[in-house]
Amino acid sequence: MASLYVVESLDGVAVGGSVTLDGAEGRHAVTVSRVRVGETLRLSDGRGTVVSGAVDSVDRDSLVLSVASLSVDPLPVPSLTLVQALAKGGRDEMAVQASTEIGVDRIVPWSAARSVSRWEGPKVEKGRTRWTAIAHEAAKQAIRSRVPEVGPLVTTAQLVAALGAGAAVLVLDPTATVRLATWEPTADLDEIALVVGPEGGIDASELERLEAAGAIRVRLGDSVLRTSTAGPAALAILQAGLGRW
């Protein structure tokens, strides 16, 4: 399969035309991957549009691709969202990486009551930028045409307020009676959101508030997974259940 690189925009690009890959992506393609004239590459705008073709010319830190094909991958319905609690030791970042490879469509960082790691002041934008970069690289690794959007940091109150119609919100809780593998989505769902707590789990008051807002508590199995693996494992179950895997 041809390598995939992400460009900022493919607006106006058409079959028979050309597109330039420059910046950090172009430099990586030329200096690290050693891409040469004649090789076939795929370029994506990270929002579903993909072009492919042969490399027409190579410069020191950029290349020009002759566009042989263009396609647009639609956003799957229902879309999959991961609400990932901030966690220490880089475990939240591990969840972002694996979830992106598995196929998550949107990621929401959550400052949960028991989150040891905290984004405050300049750390808020720094953390979001870091998660975005991780999702970007993971999407490239998985040859995904869509890079998950990393939303703004939310508090529990903001998370509860954001729960709305058209979405099923599933809270991963090892004490829940409903197993995720047996849960069945309704046909009219636009989105499935998975809420994953931090190292110490989700606070009882947070569970009550989420349930009161319409969320459903679900469990994965008899074992208790780390916050870094719970979300990816749940997403894999959903992908299989939705017939995408």
C-alpha positions as a Python dict, from the first residue, in 0.01 Angstrom:
ca = {
    (1, 'M'): (0, 0, 0),
    (2, 'A'): (130, 345, -92),
    (3, 'S'): (255, 563, 195),
    (4, 'L'): (16, 827, 323),
    (5, 'Y'): (111, 1187, 401),
    (6, 'V'): (-118, 1458, 535),
    (7, 'V'): (-140, 1802, 377),
    (8, 'E'): (-323, 2107, 503),
    (9, 'S'): (-564, 2128, 211),
    (10, 'L'): (-653, 1957, -116),
    (11, 'D'): (-905, 2220, -222),
    (12, 'G'): (-901, 2273, -599),
    (13, 'V'): (-689, 1964, -665),
    (14, 'A'): (-815, 1747, -953),
    (15, 'V'): (-713, 1434, -1143),
    (16, 'G'): (-452, 1528, -1402),
    (17, 'G'): (-321, 1814, -1192),
    (18, 'S'): (-44, 1822, -935),
    (19, 'V'): (-1, 1892, -565),
    (20, 'T'): (305, 1993, -366),
    (21, 'L'): (400, 1823, -40),
    (22, 'D'): (623, 2053, 163),
    (23, 'G'): (675, 2162, 522),
    (24, 'A'): (743, 1899, 788),
    (25, 'E'): (564, 1627, 589),
    (26, 'G'): (758, 1701, 271),
    (27, 'R'): (1086, 1713, 458),
    (28, 'H'): (1012, 1377, 624),
    (29, 'A'): (916, 1218, 292),
    (30, 'V'): (1233, 1335, 118),
    (31, 'T'): (1497, 1315, 392),
    (32, 'V'): (1371, 1031, 614),
    (33, 'S'): (1162, 808, 389),
    (34, 'R'): (1390, 877, 91),
    (35, 'V'): (1101, 911, -152),
    (36, 'R'): (1220, 930, -510),
    (37, 'V'): (1076, 1028, -849),
    (38, 'G'): (838, 764, -983),
    (39, 'E'): (726, 631, -644),
    (40, 'T'): (353, 620, -574),
    (41, 'L'): (223, 816, -277),
    (42, 'R'): (-114, 899, -125),
    (43, 'L'): (-188, 1244, 18),
    (44, 'S'): (-480, 1323, 247),
    (45, 'D'): (-619, 1643, 390),
    (46, 'G'): (-703, 1456, 712),
    (47, 'R'): (-1075, 1512, 648),
    (48, 'G'): (-1143, 1222, 413),
    (49, 'T'): (-1013, 1347, 77),
    (50, 'V'): (-731, 1137, -68),
    (51, 'V'): (-528, 1177, -387),
    (52, 'S'): (-272, 932, -519),
    (53, 'G'): (-19, 928, -797),
    (54, 'A'): (346, 914, -888),
    (55, 'V'): (607, 1157, -762),
    (56, 'D'): (694, 1391, -1049),
    (57, 'S'): (984, 1581, -892),
    (58, 'V'): (1176, 1598, -565),
    (59, 'D'): (1349, 1898, -405),
    (60, 'R'): (1555, 1924, -87),
    (61, 'D'): (1252, 1929, 145),
    (62, 'S'): (949, 1899, -84),
    (63, 'L'): (806, 1699, -371),
    (64, 'V'): (544, 1732, -643),
    (65, 'L'): (285, 1460, -698),
    (66, 'S'): (100, 1405, -1027),
    (67, 'V'): (-260, 1329, -931),
    (68, 'A'): (-386, 1005, -1088),
    (69, 'S'): (-689, 948, -865),
    (70, 'L'): (-902, 1134, -611),
    (71, 'S'): (-1153, 993, -364),
    (72, 'V'): (-1348, 1109, -61),
    (73, 'D'): (-1409, 874, 231),
    (74, 'P'): (-1734, 972, 408),
    (75, 'L'): (-1746, 1008, 785),
    (76, 'P'): (-1888, 681, 920),
    (77, 'V'): (-2227, 687, 1089),
    (78, 'P'): (-2243, 653, 1379),
    (79, 'S'): (-1915, 829, 1442),
    (80, 'L'): (-1702, 719, 1737),
    (81, 'T'): (-1585, 962, 2004),
    (82, 'L'): (-1342, 892, 2287),
    (83, 'V'): (-1379, 1106, 2599),
    (84, 'Q'): (-1045, 1033, 2763),
    (85, 'A'): (-968, 1142, 3117),
    (86, 'L'): (-628, 1300, 3173),
    (87, 'A'): (-391, 1045, 3323),
    (88, 'K'): (-35, 1038, 3452),
    (89, 'G'): (262, 859, 3303),
    (90, 'G'): (159, 925, 2945),
    (91, 'R'): (-121, 667, 2968),
    (92, 'D'): (-371, 912, 2822),
    (93, 'E'): (-139, 967, 2525),
    (94, 'M'): (-113, 590, 2477),
    (95, 'A'): (-493, 578, 2462),
    (96, 'V'): (-502, 855, 2201),
    (97, 'Q'): (-249, 674, 1982),
    (98, 'A'): (-411, 330, 1995),
    (99, 'S'): (-765, 467, 1961),
    (100, 'T'): (-667, 659, 1650),
    (101, 'E'): (-519, 347, 1491),
    (102, 'I'): (-837, 155, 1576),
    (103, 'G'): (-1058, 417, 1413),
    (104, 'V'): (-1186, 678, 1657),
    (105, 'D'): (-1329, 989, 1487),
    (106, 'R'): (-1307, 1246, 1767),
    (107, 'I'): (-1118, 1273, 2094),
    (108, 'V'): (-1220, 1486, 2390),
    (109, 'P'): (-974, 1542, 2677),
    (110, 'W'): (-1152, 1531, 3013),
    (111, 'S'): (-1037, 1675, 3343),
    (112, 'A'): (-1202, 1420, 3572),
    (113, 'A'): (-1227, 1454, 3948),
    (114, 'R'): (-967, 1182, 4006),
    (115, 'S'): (-728, 1287, 3728),
    (116, 'V'): (-382, 1318, 3878),
    (117, 'S'): (-251, 1491, 3567),
    (118, 'R'): (-384, 1844, 3523),
    (119, 'W'): (-383, 2084, 3231),
    (120, 'E'): (-384, 2437, 3368),
    (121, 'G'): (-283, 2769, 3218),
    (122, 'P'): (-43, 2722, 2923),
    (123, 'K'): (-64, 2344, 2971),
    (124, 'V'): (-417, 2341, 2828),
    (125, 'E'): (-318, 2436, 2475),
    (126, 'K'): (15, 2253, 2502),
    (127, 'G'): (-162, 1931, 2597),
    (128, 'R'): (-419, 1960, 2321),
    (129, 'T'): (-143, 2028, 2067),
    (130, 'R'): (45, 1723, 2189),
    (131, 'W'): (-261, 1498, 2157),
    (132, 'T'): (-330, 1638, 1809),
    (133, 'A'): (25, 1554, 1699),
    (134, 'I'): (-8, 1201, 1836),
    (135, 'A'): (-337, 1150, 1652),
    (136, 'H'): (-181, 1288, 1334),
    (137, 'E'): (109, 1042, 1342),
    (138, 'A'): (-112, 749, 1442),
    (139, 'A'): (-352, 819, 1154),
    (140, 'K'): (-58, 817, 911),
    (141, 'Q'): (68, 490, 1058),
    (142, 'A'): (-276, 334, 1014),
    (143, 'I'): (-315, 479, 659),
    (144, 'R'): (-631, 660, 767),
    (145, 'S'): (-772, 935, 547),
    (146, 'R'): (-929, 1107, 846),
    (147, 'V'): (-727, 1243, 1138),
    (148, 'P'): (-940, 1252, 1455),
    (149, 'E'): (-1022, 1598, 1582),
    (150, 'V'): (-900, 1667, 1935),
    (151, 'G'): (-1156, 1887, 2103),
    (152, 'P'): (-1109, 2141, 2384),
    (153, 'L'): (-1050, 2023, 2740),
    (154, 'V'): (-1378, 1971, 2926),
    (155, 'T'): (-1473, 1954, 3291),
    (156, 'T'): (-1734, 1709, 3416),
    (157, 'A'): (-1997, 1985, 3416),
    (158, 'Q'): (-1914, 2074, 3055),
    (159, 'L'): (-1919, 1707, 2957),
    (160, 'V'): (-2265, 1657, 3109),
    (161, 'A'): (-2395, 1972, 2942),
    (162, 'A'): (-2265, 1854, 2603),
    (163, 'L'): (-2460, 1527, 2609),
    (164, 'G'): (-2739, 1559, 2358),
    (165, 'A'): (-2985, 1384, 2131),
    (166, 'G'): (-2857, 1164, 1851),
    (167, 'A'): (-2566, 1033, 2056),
    (168, 'A'): (-2526, 731, 2282),
    (169, 'V'): (-2288, 796, 2569),
    (170, 'L'): (-2130, 484, 2716),
    (171, 'V'): (-1937, 515, 3042),
    (172, 'L'): (-1685, 238, 3099),
    (173, 'D'): (-1734, 113, 3454),
    (174, 'P'): (-1609, -229, 3578),
    (175, 'T'): (-1903, -247, 3823),
    (176, 'A'): (-2170, -203, 3554),
    (177, 'T'): (-2413, -487, 3483),
    (178, 'V'): (-2440, -424, 3106),
    (179, 'R'): (-2161, -573, 2896),
    (180, 'L'): (-2046, -362, 2604),
    (181, 'A'): (-2032, -672, 2383),
    (182, 'T'): (-2408, -723, 2430),
    (183, 'W'): (-2512, -358, 2401),
    (184, 'E'): (-2687, -280, 2072),
    (185, 'P'): (-2704, 71, 1923),
    (186, 'T'): (-3030, 201, 1781),
    (187, 'A'): (-3054, 260, 1407),
    (188, 'D'): (-3090, 639, 1439),
    (189, 'L'): (-2764, 707, 1623),
    (190, 'D'): (-2531, 972, 1481),
    (191, 'E'): (-2256, 923, 1739),
    (192, 'I'): (-2133, 682, 2004),
    (193, 'A'): (-1921, 841, 2275),
    (194, 'L'): (-1706, 633, 2510),
    (195, 'V'): (-1619, 790, 2845),
    (196, 'V'): (-1301, 655, 3004),
    (197, 'G'): (-1197, 753, 3355),
    (198, 'P'): (-848, 815, 3499),
    (199, 'E'): (-626, 579, 3698),
    (200, 'G'): (-844, 582, 4007),
    (201, 'G'): (-1167, 535, 3817),
    (202, 'I'): (-1464, 766, 3778),
    (203, 'D'): (-1589, 933, 4096),
    (204, 'A'): (-1931, 812, 4217),
    (205, 'S'): (-2079, 1161, 4193),
    (206, 'E'): (-1958, 1191, 3834),
    (207, 'L'): (-2119, 859, 3747),
    (208, 'E'): (-2447, 981, 3895),
    (209, 'R'): (-2435, 1305, 3698),
    (210, 'L'): (-2354, 1127, 3373),
    (211, 'E'): (-2630, 872, 3424),
    (212, 'A'): (-2878, 1146, 3509),
    (213, 'A'): (-2791, 1308, 3176),
    (214, 'G'): (-2866, 986, 2986),
    (215, 'A'): (-2533, 803, 2981),
    (216, 'I'): (-2523, 423, 3006),
    (217, 'R'): (-2271, 241, 3223),
    (218, 'V'): (-2109, -58, 3050),
    (219, 'R'): (-1833, -304, 3135),
    (220, 'L'): (-1578, -480, 2919),
    (221, 'G'): (-1533, -802, 3112),
    (222, 'D'): (-1423, -944, 3444),
    (223, 'S'): (-1077, -785, 3441),
    (224, 'V'): (-1012, -417, 3508),
    (225, 'L'): (-812, -248, 3232),
    (226, 'R'): (-582, 50, 3263),
    (227, 'T'): (-703, 385, 3136),
    (228, 'S'): (-455, 348, 2848),
    (229, 'T'): (-614, 25, 2722),
    (230, 'A'): (-982, 49, 2821),
    (231, 'G'): (-1079, 294, 2547),
    (232, 'P'): (-898, 115, 2262),
    (233, 'A'): (-1042, -221, 2375),
    (234, 'A'): (-1395, -77, 2383),
    (235, 'L'): (-1351, 83, 2041),
    (236, 'A'): (-1239, -251, 1897),
    (237, 'I'): (-1557, -414, 2031),
    (238, 'L'): (-1770, -139, 1876),
    (239, 'Q'): (-1592, -159, 1541),
    (240, 'A'): (-1659, -532, 1528),
    (241, 'G'): (-2019, -491, 1643),
    (242, 'L'): (-2085, -225, 1380),
    (243, 'G'): (-1953, -457, 1110),
    (244, 'R'): (-1653, -239, 1027),
    (245, 'W'): (-1400, -501, 1131),
}
